[in-house]
Amino acid sequence: MTLDYLFEEKRTIELSQMVKFHIQNKVVLITGAAGSIGREISKILAFKLNCTLVLLDQAELPLYELQEELFRKGVNCKVILGS
């Protein structure tokens, strides 16, 4: 399998449908939620899918800021400070 195959538009659409099927209406734990990648994944899941988010990170202030950002946009999530 080549990288070109993984990034074909058709594969991306099928992957998105698969992810939606497995995550929608579920509880999703995101570790490293306050980091750059975790933060973006959190936002995508919060706004695109109807799932409950549990955000875990060791960085207290960025985690709090993410929680506040999501809360202001109507997303209720659980936050766990830890490592």
Phi, psi and omega in degrees: 000127180263163178298324179302322180296321182293332186257012175295145184303318181299317179296320180298317180295315180296320178297317179298318178294322179294315179298315179301316180300319185275340186253329184303134180064025178243170172266127184240123176266125178246112177273146184069033187296333183274350177284175186297314181288315179299322179297315180292319177298318179300315181294317180299312181293323182295322187262336184263331184236151178270081180227158177270127182260137170241115185258127181237131175198163178262349181269105188295309184295311178298327178293317177297317180297320177295315179301316180295319178299314179292320180297319179298334180263012174088013180259123177261126181221159176266143181236133178236123176266119181178183179226000000 
